[in-house]
C-alpha cells in the first residue's frame, strides 16, 4: 500500500508542466495521493476517486485551484469535519490494512514565520487529537517544517508536532528525508511491524518547488 504527497506549486490549466506532473504521478501509482497547492486540472483519469478542499476565491486564486486534494483508489466511507475546509480535508477509507482516516493539509499558508502558522498548527493539532483517538489515522501534506535538519523549521512548530505524534502514537515515516517539509504520518497501530520503504522524486525541483515523497507499507 503506497501513500504519497506532493506540493505542486499552484499549477494553472495552461501550464506546460502539467502533462509531466501527471505522467510522474501515474508512474508513482500511489493508492492514496495527497496533493497540496494543486489544481483540479491535474486529473489522473478513472484510476482515482477525487476529494478536494473547498474552492478558493478568484481572482487571487486561479480557476480550479485547491489547497489540498486527496486522490484515492478507495472510495470514501465518510468525510470528517476539519477546522478549516479550504486548508484541510479528511476522508475515511477502508484499505487492505483496515479503516484509515486520511487528513490532507497545508500548515501555514504563507510559511512558518508568521503568527498565522502557529494559529493554524494549534487548530490542526486539535483535529489530529479528535480524529486519531477514534481509529487509525494518517496525516499528509505540506507541514512547512523539516524534522531531520535545519532546512526550514521553527523550534516551537517542530516541538508541538513531535509532542502530538508521541501523544497520539503517530509515526512520522518521512522525518529522516533531508531538506523536506512534506510529510506522511501514520498511526503506529496501522503500520505495526510491517516493512516499509520511502520513495522521493523531483529532487531537482524541476516540476515544483517541493520534492515529492511516498511511503509504501507492506500488505499481507
N, C-alpha and C positions, 0 to 999 in steps of 0.2 A: 504494500500500500504506500503510495507516494503522495506527500503533501508538499506544495511549493508556494513560494511567494515572490513577487517582483513588483517594484515601483517602476512604472512605465513613463514617468516624466511628462505627463499630460499630453498624450498624442492627440492629434486632430484628424478629422476624417480624410483630409487631403495629404497627409504626411507620407512621404516616400518610404519611411522606415516601417510602416505598418505591416506590409507583407513580410518583411524579415522578422518582425516581432512574432507574427502569427506562426510562421514556419518554425521559429525557435520554440514556441510554446507547444506546438504539436509534437515536436521532437522530444521535449521533456516528458510529455504524456503523463502528467500528474493525475491522480484520482481526485484530489481536491486542490484547486489553484486559487490562491488569494492574490488578487491584483490591486495595487494601490496607485493613486494618481493616474487613473485609467480612463477609458472611453468605451462606450458601447460598440464603437466601430471595430474593436478588437474582438472579432467573432470567430469562434473555432468550430462552427457548424453544429451538427446534431450530436456530436460526441458528448456534449456537456449540457447540464441544466444551469441556468444563469440566474444569479441573485445579486441585486445591486443596492447600495445605499441610496438615500433619497437624491432626487435630481437637484442640481446646483443652478443657482440663478444666473441667467445671462444678463448683461454682456461680459461680465468679468470672466465667467466660465464659458467655454465653448460648447456648442451643441453636442450633447451626448456624454459630456464629462461626468465622471463619478469619482468620488474619493476612494471608494472601496467596492470591489466586486468579488464574489465567490463563484467560481465555475466548478461544478461538481458532477462527477459521473453518478452520484447518488441523488435521488430525489429528496427534497427536504420534507421532514416529518412535521416540522413546525418552525415558525420564525419566532425568535426570542427577542424581547424588547431590549434595546441598548440605551445608554444615557443620551445619545445624540444620533438621530437617524441619518444625518448626512456625513458623518465621520466614521461610523462603525456599523457593522451588521453582524447578526448572529443567526445561524441556522443549525438545526439538529438533524443529523443523518444517521441511518443505520448502515454500518460498514461491516466488512468481514471480521473485524475485531470488536464489534459491538457498537452500541449507541455512542455518538460523539457530537457534542455541541461545538461548532466551529465559529469563532469570533474573528472577523477581519477588521483591521483598524489602521488608522494613521494617528499616532500620538503626537499632538502638537502640529498644527497645520503649517506653521512657518518656522519650524525648527525648535530647538530646545533652550534657547537663550532668553525667551520672553516669559512673562508671567503666565500667559495662556497655556504654555506647555504643562506646567505643574497643575494648573486647574484641570486641564484635560486628563492628565495622568491620574489625579486623585479620583475623578469621577469614573474613569475606566477601571481602576483598581476595585471600586465598589461593584462594578459589573462583574469583574472576574470572580470576586468572592461569592456573589449571589448565584452565579451560574455554575461555577466549579463545584460548589457544595451540593449540587443536585445530580451530579454524574460526571462522566468523562468529558474533558474539556480540552479544546485546542484553541490557542490564540496565535494569529499570524499577521504579519504586515510590517509597516514601517514604524519602528519604535523611536527613531531619531536618537538611539543610544547604541554604542558599541559596548561589548562586555569583556573582550579579551585584551584590549589595548587602549591607547589614548586617542584613537582616531576621531571620535566625535561622541562626547558624553558629558553629563553633569554628574557629580558625585551623588547629589540628592536623588536625581532621577534613577540612577543605577541602583542606589541603595533601596529605594522604595520598591522597585521592580523585583529585585532579588529577594527581599523580605517577603513579598507577596508570593513568589514562586515557592519558597520554602514552606510558608504557612499553608498553602493550598496543595502541596505535594505536586507541583508542576515542574517539569524538566525542560530547561532551555536547551533544545537539541542543537541549536546553531550558535551557541555562545562562544565557541572557540574559533569561529571564522574571523580572520583578521580583516580589519578595515571594512566592517559590515555592520549596518544598522537595521537590517531587515531580518526578522527572526520568526522561528516556529517553536512554540512552547506547547507541550502536551502533558496531560495527566500521567503521573507515574504509574497509576493503575492500568492505564490504557497501553502504555509502552511495555511495562513489565520487564522481563529479561530478554525480550526479543532482539535479535540482531537488527542494527540499523546502519544506514550509510548516508553520507552527505554528498550532495552534488551542487556545484556552482556553475554559472555561465555568465557571459557578458562581462568578464572581469576587466576587460579594457574599456568598458562603458561606451561602446560604440553605438548601441541602440538606446541606451538610457543612462542617466547619471547614477544609477544604482546597479549593482550586480544582482542576479537572481540566485535564489537558494532553494534547495529542496532536500527533504528527508524521506528516505524510503525505509519503511518498517516491515520486517519480515512477517508474512502471514502464514497461517497453517497450511 
